[in-house]
Amino acid sequence: MSDIYIGDLTPGTYVVNVKKENEWGIGQVQSSINNKITINFENVGKKTINPKEVELKIININAINWSIFKESKLPKSFSYW
């Protein structure tokens, strides 16, 4: 199933349901009690999930996809740092 440790699914963590990522969108963990995780997904609202049965992937919404910058036509004076 998933390599996520249930203790990592704390309120505020952003996740996706691997099998329904496109349909459900990004979700934010609201609560985690006794192997039941309540997540508010952008496209389907709140879902209560057992992470032992549903594969979740933690995502970092603050990460920058540098390949987008490298492929774009930025001015030569632009610095990545």
ChimeraX attribute file (.defattr): number of C-alpha atoms within 10 A of each C-alpha:
attribute: neighborCount
match mode: 1-to-1
recipient: residues
	/A:1	9
	/A:2	13
	/A:3	8
	/A:4	14
	/A:5	9
	/A:6	17
	/A:7	8
	/A:8	10
	/A:9	24
	/A:10	15
	/A:11	14
	/A:12	12
	/A:13	17
	/A:14	21
	/A:15	23
	/A:16	20
	/A:17	20
	/A:18	15
	/A:19	11
	/A:20	13
	/A:21	16
	/A:22	11
	/A:23	12
	/A:24	18
	/A:25	17
	/A:26	22
	/A:27	26
	/A:28	21
	/A:29	20
	/A:30	18
	/A:31	16
	/A:32	19
	/A:33	9
	/A:34	7
	/A:35	14
	/A:36	15
	/A:37	20
	/A:38	20
	/A:39	25
	/A:40	21
	/A:41	21
	/A:42	13
	/A:43	13
	/A:44	12
	/A:45	11
	/A:46	15
	/A:47	16
	/A:48	15
	/A:49	17
	/A:50	16
	/A:51	18
	/A:52	14
	/A:53	9
	/A:54	14
	/A:55	18
	/A:56	24
	/A:57	17
	/A:58	17
	/A:59	14
	/A:60	10
	/A:61	10
	/A:62	6
	/A:63	7
	/A:64	9
	/A:65	8
	/A:66	10
	/A:67	8
	/A:68	9
	/A:69	11
	/A:70	10
	/A:71	8
	/A:72	9
	/A:73	8
	/A:74	10
	/A:75	7
	/A:76	6
	/A:77	6
	/A:78	7
	/A:79	7
	/A:80	7
	/A:81	3
